[in-house]
């Protein structure tokens, strides 16, 4: 014991001496902690899944891969943060008239295109004119929308938008990338489609086009350089390179071969392998899509869908978590409502409905749908059986989901027949004509940060609109209608909260899940952040702040 104590004394004295020497080496003053500070430099290469078509924001509606590159090259008047709140981008400020029909915008001073030319309000008007005459290249609803808007140039840096009536989601339509009139002016969109500009773009974003990567006569990549004229903090990473691959498996192999440092999209089939890579950081974000089951509230053959007790029982009897875990590889989030979680409009206190077969059976019984007699597998009420047909998109995943739902509801003694339908036919014929009893659908809200549930749930849209369920609830409709014409974000959030409470109580449709987007980047790339997505290109929202090199500074 005495020997042990002597050793401890020696260790203590040695430590004390080292501490004294270290303190003596200090020049005086407080001890400084050293932290890495982002520095400019480095080359980042990412694998994109798909192929290049045109690097032009007016022509990229149908190709997400082009939008991802364009996100770094072009800018819009506004952009949206991870919660879907609009913030100025090229605009310095904007104001909304009290009646909600006039929007005034002022551009940031001294904005420059990548070629050094000034950005003006005329560039914005020119781009909108191309969208209005977009033909097959621009979705019809976008073209029609802009045909109703008057755009007035007030000066080189100021412009005004006049709407025929108040429309609070208007800012959603101003996030498109602006095109340079001094390069493309005087041309129609049909002419622009074949312009060399689409492979040598000039924008205002944090990165500028450098050159194409061509191998064996085929475009295999795009090289971008940091934009020294960028109106915000110039990017830290000096060069951004994109390379194109047919699928995530090929992209992963390119990473293993040290050709790329990031994988633009990690599909579920390669996710386990990606997670096993020690130097790959994996990021996930909720996608702007909601999978759900719609009920036809006005079909007399399935009048039981008008009974919310039946709808709620079917929700309780659906094992949504099993769908997410087993069929979707945990790459989805169970949906508790029709508005995307993580956004300014989402109400966090909505009740979560767990899978509970016994509770579902009890609720059906309370609604008068008694358990069938021996030999009869279907519940009935007043001679009407709980039996209907569920349409689903003709894909393997949707078939599997529909079969699980069929089994879940079969356990409640509800008879469900399945019918596969091509997706275009399902939407444009069966839903549009209200020729369905129940339907498994995916509601795609890509590039729509403003939730605006009005088209899908308002009474006015039950005939001829997108309220395919024909849900008829006056309270819900009033909340949606007021939120559409109210500019104040706080008041709109309150109205949408009330709508979500009504929706949760009434359960007009069954919300199933929101899929998630998975992205992987080498851990050597710092500063990467990814929140909820409104488009896959949103993963580059903070790309100008990413860094690969750092200096050590005191703090």
TIPATOR-818072 format. One record per residue (C-alpha): residue in one letter; x negated, y, z negated. Coordinates in nm, 4 decimals. Layout:
residues N
  aa        px        py        pz
   a         X         Y         Z
...
***
This chain:
residues 555
  aa        px        py        pz
   x    0.0000    0.0000    0.0000
   x   -0.2850    0.2390   -0.0849
   x   -0.4482    0.1604    0.2502
   x   -0.1242    0.2408    0.4355
   x   -0.0906    0.5737    0.2553
   x   -0.4472    0.6656    0.3535
   x   -0.3670    0.6002    0.7201
   x   -0.0584    0.8236    0.6995
   x   -0.2690    1.1040    0.5512
   x   -0.5172    1.0777    0.8393
   x   -0.2329    1.0922    1.0937
   x   -0.0807    1.3931    0.9198
   x   -0.4127    1.5828    0.9079
   x   -0.4870    1.5016    1.2708
   x   -0.1441    1.6320    1.3768
   x   -0.1919    1.9451    1.1719
   x   -0.5323    2.0111    1.3315
   x   -0.3936    1.9656    1.6844
   x   -0.1085    2.2024    1.6032
   x   -0.3501    2.4655    1.4743
   x   -0.5653    2.4349    1.7869
   x   -0.2610    2.4690    2.0129
   x   -0.1435    2.7779    1.8281
   x   -0.4934    2.9233    1.8429
   x   -0.4878    2.8793    2.2196
   x   -0.1760    3.0987    2.2522
   x   -0.2409    3.4618    2.3531
   x    0.0105    3.5757    2.0944
   x    0.3825    3.6435    2.0989
   x    0.6691    3.3936    2.1118
   x    0.6315    3.0457    2.2544
   x    0.7546    3.0345    2.6171
   x    0.9532    2.7445    2.7636
   x    0.8800    2.6644    3.1255
   x    1.1738    2.6057    3.3623
   x    1.1737    2.5341    3.7358
   x    1.2965    2.8200    3.9518
   x    1.4324    2.7534    4.3052
   x    1.1874    2.8512    4.5772
   x    1.2343    2.8831    4.9509
   x    1.1066    2.6048    5.1689
   x    1.1642    2.2445    5.2570
   x    1.3481    2.0488    5.5248
   x    1.6694    1.8610    5.4478
   x    1.8038    1.5997    5.6907
   x    2.1541    1.4588    5.6603
   x    2.3232    1.1689    5.8384
   x    2.6645    1.2613    5.9801
   x    2.9140    0.9888    6.0699
   x    3.0397    1.0658    6.4192
   x    2.9157    1.2611    6.7173
   x    2.8788    1.6193    6.8295
   x    3.1379    1.7696    7.0618
   x    3.1328    2.1512    7.0416
   x    2.9853    2.3823    6.7796
   x    3.2701    2.6314    6.7995
   x    3.5139    2.6895    6.5092
   x    3.8085    2.7459    6.7442
   x    3.7464    2.4081    6.9091
   x    3.6706    2.1893    6.6074
   x    4.0218    2.1131    6.4787
   x    4.0025    1.7517    6.5984
   x    3.6430    1.6751    6.4986
   x    3.5513    1.6977    6.1273
   x    3.1837    1.6373    6.2086
   x    3.1704    1.9578    6.4139
   x    3.3403    2.1458    6.1300
   x    3.0715    2.0277    5.8896
   x    2.7939    2.1802    6.1013
   x    3.0028    2.4892    6.1765
   x    3.0491    2.5477    5.8040
   x    2.6819    2.6469    5.7861
   x    2.6742    2.8455    6.1116
   x    2.9962    3.0501    6.0987
   x    3.1851    3.2584    5.8422
   x    3.5457    3.3696    5.8018
   x    3.7054    3.6783    5.6527
   x    3.7750    3.4770    5.3367
   x    3.6743    3.1451    5.1895
   x    3.8197    2.9412    4.9053
   x    3.6575    2.8288    4.5836
   x    3.6927    2.4762    4.4440
   x    4.0271    2.5658    4.2819
   x    4.1689    2.6973    4.6089
   x    4.1466    3.0627    4.5052
   x    4.0701    3.2942    4.8003
   x    3.7542    3.5060    4.7748
   x    3.6136    3.7550    5.0281
   x    3.3511    3.6217    5.2683
   x    3.2812    3.8515    5.5642
   x    3.5361    4.0807    5.4043
   x    3.4133    4.3111    5.1309
   x    3.7636    4.3830    5.0036
   x    4.1227    4.3220    5.0995
   x    4.4544    4.4561    4.9798
   x    4.8141    4.3429    5.0074
   x    5.1092    4.5792    5.0386
   x    5.3722    4.5639    4.7653
   x    5.6265    4.4086    5.0013
   x    5.3794    4.1373    5.1042
   x    5.3936    4.2104    5.4779
   x    5.0743    4.4142    5.5288
   x    4.7177    4.2980    5.4612
   x    4.4278    4.5434    5.4922
   x    4.0706    4.4163    5.5234
   x    3.7367    4.5955    5.5103
   x    3.4274    4.4126    5.6359
   x    3.1042    4.4109    5.4397
   x    2.8672    4.6846    5.5601
   x    2.5799    4.6037    5.7953
   x    2.6965    4.2524    5.8870
   x    2.4837    4.0978    6.1624
   x    2.5205    3.8076    6.3995
   x    2.2337    3.5620    6.4144
   x    2.1046    3.7487    6.7221
   x    2.0982    4.0777    6.5306
   x    2.4070    4.2389    6.6857
   x    2.6547    4.4065    6.4471
   x    2.9744    4.2283    6.3430
   x    3.2879    4.4378    6.3951
   x    3.6634    4.4151    6.3504
   x    3.6873    4.3609    6.7267
   x    3.5177    4.0217    6.6804
   x    3.7989    3.9173    6.4463
   x    4.0695    4.0270    6.6910
   x    3.8892    3.8539    6.9778
   x    3.8780    3.5252    6.7865
   x    4.2476    3.5473    6.6968
   x    4.3346    3.6087    7.0612
   x    4.1505    3.2894    7.1537
   x    4.3446    3.0991    6.8864
   x    4.6761    3.2370    7.0158
   x    4.6009    3.1077    7.3637
   x    4.4370    2.7872    7.2418
   x    4.6454    2.5448    7.4494
   x    4.5669    2.1827    7.3696
   x    4.2586    2.2792    7.1676
   x    4.4453    2.4526    6.8859
   x    4.7330    2.2904    6.6909
   x    5.0698    2.4234    6.8006
   x    5.1706    2.5424    6.4540
   x    4.8517    2.7521    6.4291
   x    4.9088    2.9081    6.7715
   x    5.2723    2.9821    6.6949
   x    5.1856    3.1364    6.3616
   x    4.9433    3.3878    6.5118
   x    5.1868    3.4832    6.7865
   x    5.4025    3.6376    6.5132
   x    5.1243    3.8455    6.3539
   x    5.0233    4.1952    6.4644
   x    4.6502    4.2611    6.4273
   x    4.5443    4.6271    6.4323
   x    4.1853    4.7536    6.4436
   x    4.1552    5.0618    6.2232
   x    3.7803    5.1126    6.2658
   x    3.4665    4.9116    6.3363
   x    3.4882    4.7639    5.9862
   x    3.8580    4.7872    5.8998
   x    4.1595    4.6005    6.0292
   x    4.5189    4.5348    5.9361
   x    4.7519    4.2394    5.9646
   x    5.1279    4.2958    5.9824
   x    5.3554    4.0006    5.9077
   x    5.7223    3.9824    6.0105
   x    5.8105    3.8787    5.6536
   x    5.6278    3.8113    5.3255
   x    5.4218    3.4938    5.3336
   x    5.1938    3.4348    5.0348
   x    4.9891    3.1487    5.1934
   x    4.8747    3.3885    5.4691
   x    4.5146    3.3944    5.3453
   x    4.4898    3.0226    5.4304
   x    4.4992    3.1256    5.7942
   x    4.2035    3.3660    5.7636
   x    3.9304    3.1158    5.6779
   x    3.8533    3.0337    6.0436
   x    3.5029    3.1035    6.1711
   x    3.4670    3.4314    6.3597
   x    3.3240    3.4235    6.7150
   x    3.1026    3.6939    6.8744
   x    3.2870    3.9068    7.1289
   x    2.9592    4.0430    7.2677
   x    2.8744    3.6917    7.3925
   x    3.2144    3.5414    7.4784
   x    3.4223    3.8518    7.5457
   x    3.6305    3.8587    7.8630
   x    3.6690    3.4796    7.8712
   x    3.9797    3.2724    7.8075
   x    3.9623    2.9755    7.5764
   x    3.9837    2.7452    7.8769
   x    3.6647    2.9090    8.0019
   x    3.5015    2.9081    7.6590
   x    3.5516    2.5316    7.6352
   x    3.2735    2.4759    7.8892
   x    3.0423    2.7563    7.7800
   x    2.6763    2.6809    7.6897
   x    2.7558    2.8703    7.3681
   x    2.9150    2.5545    7.2266
   x    2.5730    2.3874    7.2199
   x    2.3783    2.7048    7.1351
   x    2.6116    2.8829    6.8912
   x    2.5614    3.2244    6.7361
   x    2.7360    3.2888    6.4057
   x    2.7021    3.4777    6.0793
   x    2.6640    3.1899    5.8312
   x    2.3730    3.0997    5.6027
   x    2.2074    2.8925    5.8771
   x    2.1465    2.9710    6.2418
   x    2.1191    2.7302    6.5321
   x    1.7637    2.6301    6.6227
   x    1.7772    2.3427    6.8703
   x    1.9433    2.0138    6.9608
   x    1.7750    1.6832    6.8957
   x    1.7891    1.4842    7.2210
   x    1.6715    1.1239    7.2564
   x    1.7022    0.9236    7.5787
   x    1.9221    1.1953    7.7264
   x    2.1700    1.1817    7.4378
   x    2.2286    1.4411    7.1662
   x    2.1385    1.2706    6.8384
   x    2.1072    1.5695    6.6099
   x    2.1149    1.9435    6.5455
   x    1.8444    2.1552    6.3835
   x    1.9350    2.4710    6.1899
   x    1.7142    2.7339    6.0277
   x    1.7805    2.9609    5.7322
   x    1.9431    3.2886    5.8416
   x    1.7200    3.5724    5.7283
   x    2.0039    3.8173    5.8119
   x    2.2569    3.6449    5.5873
   x    2.4726    3.8953    5.4002
   x    2.4427    3.7055    5.0731
   x    2.1369    3.5435    4.9136
   x    1.9442    3.3688    5.1936
   x    1.9318    2.9893    5.1605
   x    1.6452    2.8270    4.9711
   x    1.6096    2.5271    5.2040
   x    1.4341    2.6523    5.5145
   x    1.5604    2.3952    5.7632
   x    1.8818    2.1896    5.7755
   x    1.8830    1.8974    6.0185
   x    2.1825    1.6805    6.1054
   x    2.1512    1.3416    6.2719
   x    2.4481    1.1436    6.4044
   x    2.5251    0.7798    6.3197
   x    2.8160    0.5507    6.4062
   x    2.8993    0.4497    6.0498
   x    2.7913    0.4726    5.6868
   x    2.5965    0.1466    5.7054
   x    2.3735    0.2871    5.9806
   x    2.3335    0.6090    5.7814
   x    2.2272    0.4137    5.4733
   x    1.9665    0.2263    5.6774
   x    1.8364    0.5597    5.8057
   x    1.7990    0.6721    5.4447
   x    1.6103    0.3554    5.3576
   x    1.3858    0.4185    5.6588
   x    1.3186    0.7709    5.5231
   x    1.4710    0.9343    5.8314
   x    1.7396    1.1211    5.6337
   x    1.7822    1.2394    5.2758
   x    2.1603    1.2530    5.2639
   x    2.4602    1.0487    5.3801
   x    2.7487    1.2707    5.4887
   x    3.0170    1.0151    5.4094
   x    2.9864    0.6969    5.2053
   x    3.2571    0.4504    5.3095
   x    3.3893    0.2022    5.0499
   x    3.2191   -0.0930    5.2208
   x    2.8689    0.0463    5.1572
   x    2.9368    0.2232    4.8280
   x    2.7968   -0.0610    4.6101
   x    2.4720   -0.0550    4.8081
   x    2.4483    0.3232    4.7835
   x    2.5050    0.3124    4.4084
   x    2.2189    0.0629    4.3807
   x    1.9730    0.3087    4.5391
   x    1.7832    0.4579    4.2422
   x    1.6941    0.7840    4.4171
   x    2.0383    0.8579    4.5648
   x    2.2747    1.0829    4.3713
   x    2.6408    1.0140    4.4503
   x    2.9059    1.2888    4.4458
   x    3.2823    1.2423    4.4697
   x    3.5609    1.4908    4.5290
   x    3.9361    1.4634    4.5630
   x    4.0443    1.4721    4.9266
   x    4.3367    1.6897    5.0475
   x    4.5657    1.3931    5.1023
   x    4.8519    1.2411    4.9054
   x    4.9837    0.8907    4.9626
   x    5.3437    0.8436    4.8588
   x    5.6692    0.6566    4.9123
   x    5.9539    0.8657    5.0530
   x    6.3191    0.7748    4.9971
   x    6.6041    0.8710    5.2276
   x    6.8456    1.0436    4.9909
   x    7.1202    1.0816    5.2520
   x    7.1436    0.7314    5.4009
   x    7.4735    0.5788    5.2804
   x    7.3267    0.2304    5.3240
   x    7.0840    0.3035    5.0413
   x    7.2978    0.5370    4.8328
   x    7.1221    0.4086    4.5200
   x    6.8253    0.6312    4.6088
   x    7.0377    0.9278    4.4995
   x    7.0198    0.7897    4.1452
   x    6.7061    0.9212    3.9763
   x    6.7217    0.6314    3.7294
   x    6.6540    0.3951    4.0189
   x    6.3726    0.6094    4.1551
   x    6.2089    0.6416    3.8145
   x    6.2379    0.2685    3.7537
   x    6.0626    0.1980    4.0847
   x    5.7828    0.4350    3.9817
   x    5.7378    0.2573    3.6483
   x    5.7388   -0.0746    3.8297
   x    5.4599    0.0247    4.0715
   x    5.1095   -0.0725    3.9625
   x    4.9344    0.2319    4.1077
   x    4.6157    0.1827    3.9082
   x    4.5809   -0.1685    4.0505
   x    4.6150   -0.0238    4.4009
   x    4.3380    0.2257    4.3259
   x    4.1051   -0.0228    4.1568
   x    4.1502   -0.3285    4.3765
   x    4.2539   -0.2108    4.7228
   x    4.0783    0.1256    4.7266
   x    3.7648    0.0278    4.5376
   x    3.8341    0.2955    4.2724
   x    3.7933    0.5581    4.5466
   x    4.1184    0.7342    4.4637
   x    4.2984    0.9076    4.1762
   x    4.6480    0.8107    4.0621
   x    4.8806    1.0976    4.1550
   x    5.1156    1.2416    3.8932
   x    5.2675    1.5059    4.1177
   x    5.2875    1.6612    4.4648
   x    5.0277    1.9377    4.4087
   x    4.6562    1.8632    4.4193
   x    4.4856    1.8369    4.0791
   x    4.2014    2.0759    4.0098
   x    4.3677    2.3617    4.1978
   x    4.5068    2.6860    4.0617
   x    4.8631    2.5684    4.1277
   x    4.8376    2.2322    3.9502
   x    5.0164    2.1879    3.6170
   x    4.7939    1.9861    3.3840
   x    5.0672    1.8854    3.1400
   x    5.2711    1.6675    3.3727
   x    5.3567    1.3320    3.2147
   x    5.1650    1.0307    3.3401
   x    5.3858    0.7304    3.4120
   x    5.2166    0.4012    3.3279
   x    5.2938    0.0692    3.4926
   x    5.5579   -0.0936    3.2706
   x    5.7666   -0.3745    3.4172
   x    5.9861   -0.4191    3.1093
   x    6.0628   -0.0463    3.0884
   x    6.1471   -0.0446    3.4600
   x    6.3835   -0.3408    3.4199
   x    6.5506   -0.1766    3.1211
   x    6.6013    0.1471    3.3141
   x    6.7602   -0.0363    3.6078
   x    6.9879   -0.2143    3.3631
   x    7.0912    0.1179    3.2064
   x    7.1691    0.2454    3.5558
   x    7.4120   -0.0435    3.5960
   x    7.1941   -0.2703    3.8097
   x    7.2233   -0.5855    3.6076
   x    6.9927   -0.8801    3.6350
   x    7.1173   -1.1215    3.9005
   x    7.2913   -1.4432    3.8213
   x    7.1020   -1.7677    3.8572
   x    7.0297   -1.8407    4.2213
   x    7.0639   -1.4735    4.3259
   x    6.7258   -1.2942    4.3268
   x    6.8569   -0.9383    4.3806
   x    6.9998   -0.6888    4.1326
   x    7.3432   -0.5504    4.2177
   x    7.5810   -0.2792    4.1086
   x    7.9455   -0.2761    4.2136
   x    7.8672   -0.5320    4.4795
   x    7.5794   -0.3281    4.6306
   x    7.2427   -0.5025    4.6223
   x    6.9168   -0.3207    4.5532
   x    6.7816   -0.4078    4.8968
   x    6.6126   -0.1860    5.1544
   x    6.3387   -0.1705    5.4198
   x    6.0042   -0.0029    5.3552
   x    5.8295    0.1325    5.6639
   x    5.4520    0.1555    5.6576
   x    5.1782    0.2664    5.9021
   x    5.0485   -0.0216    6.1090
   x    4.7005   -0.0458    5.9557
   x    4.5416   -0.3187    5.7470
   x    4.5074   -0.1012    5.4363
   x    4.8665    0.0197    5.4511
   x    4.9860   -0.3369    5.5019
   x    4.8051   -0.4454    5.1869
   x    4.9458   -0.1528    4.9894
   x    5.2990   -0.2213    5.1152
   x    5.2715   -0.5883    5.0200
   x    5.1600   -0.5031    4.6659
   x    5.4535   -0.2618    4.6315
   x    5.6867   -0.5269    4.7694
   x    5.5644   -0.7743    4.5083
   x    5.5824   -0.5198    4.2246
   x    5.9426   -0.4353    4.3090
   x    6.0263   -0.7986    4.3665
   x    5.9323   -0.8556    4.0017
   x    6.2130   -0.6094    3.9185
   x    6.4576   -0.8193    4.1254
   x    6.4591   -0.5540    4.3988
   x    6.4593   -0.6850    4.7551
   x    6.2129   -0.5041    4.9848
   x    6.1658   -0.5849    5.3513
   x    5.8546   -0.4526    5.5229
   x    5.8301   -0.3037    5.8718
   x    5.5025   -0.1887    6.0295
   x    5.5253    0.1140    6.2588
   x    5.2569    0.3002    6.4538
   x    5.1807    0.6208    6.2634
   x    5.2842    0.8597    6.5427
   x    5.6124    0.6755    6.5816
   x    5.6653    0.6701    6.2073
   x    5.6282    1.0479    6.1768
   x    5.7596    1.1780    6.5092
   x    6.0528    0.9415    6.5459
   x    6.1544    0.7541    6.2348
   x    6.0897    1.0311    5.9810
   x    6.1762    1.3204    6.2101
   x    6.5098    1.1585    6.2997
   x    6.5674    1.0449    5.9396
   x    6.5852    0.6864    6.0649
   x    6.4364    0.5170    5.7617
   x    6.5335    0.3968    5.4177
   x    6.1948    0.4157    5.2469
   x    5.8538    0.4927    5.3966
   x    5.4925    0.4699    5.2844
   x    5.3196    0.7846    5.4157
   x    5.0034    0.9905    5.3796
   x    5.0575    1.3643    5.3442
   x    4.7501    1.5320    5.4945
   x    4.6794    1.8848    5.3675
   x    4.3352    1.9302    5.5221
   x    4.2292    2.2959    5.5442
   x    4.5282    2.4055    5.3353
   x    4.3998    2.5319    4.9987
   x    4.7352    2.6977    4.9322
   x    4.9698    2.4134    4.8276
   x    5.2916    2.5591    4.9758
   x    5.5139    2.2520    4.9117
   x    5.8075    2.4390    5.0680
   x    5.8077    2.2553    5.4060
   x    5.8343    1.9138    5.2398
   x    6.0791    1.9706    4.9538
   x    6.2945    2.2779    5.0158
   x    6.6649    2.2336    5.0940
   x    6.6343    2.4440    5.4094
   x    6.3887    2.1922    5.5548
   x    6.6180    1.8921    5.5082
   x    6.7613    1.9378    5.8576
   x    6.5043    1.9608    6.1338
   x    6.2142    2.0337    5.8977
   x    5.9636    1.8189    5.7129
   x    6.1826    1.7501    5.4098
   x    6.2236    1.3986    5.5449
   x    6.3675    1.2706    5.2165
   x    6.6398    1.5378    5.2410
   x    6.5984    1.6069    4.8718
   x    6.8642    1.8590    4.7739
   x    6.7718    2.0412    4.4537
   x    6.8595    2.4078    4.4224
   x    6.6299    2.4824    4.1257
   x    6.3249    2.3321    4.2952
   x    6.4035    2.5173    4.6176
   x    6.4338    2.8515    4.4412
   x    6.0919    2.8086    4.2816
   x    5.9370    2.7187    4.6180
   x    6.1064    3.0052    4.8005
   x    5.9992    3.2632    4.5420
   x    5.6409    3.1318    4.5349
   x    5.6208    3.1717    4.9123
   x    5.6890    3.5455    4.9033
   x    5.5141    3.6412    4.5788
   x    5.1601    3.7752    4.6172
   x    5.0633    3.7579    4.2487
   x    4.8682    3.4360    4.1904
   x    4.9629    3.4114    3.8236
   x    5.3331    3.4373    3.9008
   x    5.3001    3.1838    4.1796
   x    5.1265    2.9430    3.9413
   x    5.4206    2.9786    3.7002
   x    5.6714    2.9086    3.9783
   x    5.4793    2.6031    4.0956
   x    5.4543    2.4797    3.7379
   x    5.8338    2.4951    3.7142
   x    5.8661    2.3156    4.0480
   x    5.6356    2.0374    3.9328
   x    5.8352    1.9914    3.6113
   x    6.1563    1.9532    3.8135
   x    5.9836    1.7166    4.0568
   x    5.8508    1.5041    3.7720
   x    6.1926    1.4832    3.6092
   x    6.3800    1.4065    3.9309
   x    6.1166    1.1871    4.0990
   x    6.2523    1.2449    4.4527
   x    5.9584    1.0436    4.5913
   x    5.6884    0.8255    4.4414
   x    5.3450    0.9860    4.4372
   x    5.0831    0.7104    4.4551
   x    4.7265    0.8407    4.4803
   x    4.4840    1.1015    4.6112
   x    4.1836    0.9429    4.7906
   x    3.8365    1.0704    4.7058
   x    3.5482    1.1592    4.9350
   x    3.2066    1.0192    4.8455
   x    2.8800    1.1851    4.9430
   x    2.5189    1.0909    4.8684
   x    2.2060    1.3076    4.8539
   x    1.8516    1.2221    4.7529
   x    1.7713    1.3335    4.3994
   x    1.4862    1.5417    4.5347
   x    1.7478    1.7912    4.6581
   x    1.8548    2.0068    4.3640
   x    2.1547    2.2315    4.3050
   x    2.4063    2.0133    4.4900
   x    2.7621    2.0529    4.3602
   x    3.0902    1.9171    4.4939
   x    3.4362    1.9809    4.3545
   x    3.7809    1.9024    4.4966
   x    3.7759    1.9227    4.8766
   x    4.0162    2.0883    5.1182
   x    3.8010    1.9664    5.4064
   x    3.4924    1.7446    5.4224
   x    3.2913    2.0545    5.5186
   x    3.3604    2.1989    5.1727
   x    3.0722    1.9903    5.0378
   x    2.8510    2.2634    5.1873
   x    3.0255    2.5443    4.9977
   x    2.7145    2.5971    4.7842
   x    2.4525    2.4779    5.0356
   x    2.2743    2.8147    5.0334
   x    2.1891    2.7479    4.6666
   x    2.0439    2.4013    4.7193
   x    1.6670    2.3770    4.6859
   x    1.3872    2.1264    4.7376
   x    1.0947    2.3319    4.6127
   x    1.0550    2.5148    4.2849
   x    0.8139    2.7344    4.0961
   x    0.7654    2.7191    3.7212
   x    0.8677    3.0320    3.5369
   x    0.9135    3.1343    3.1779
   x    1.2454    3.1905    3.0115
***
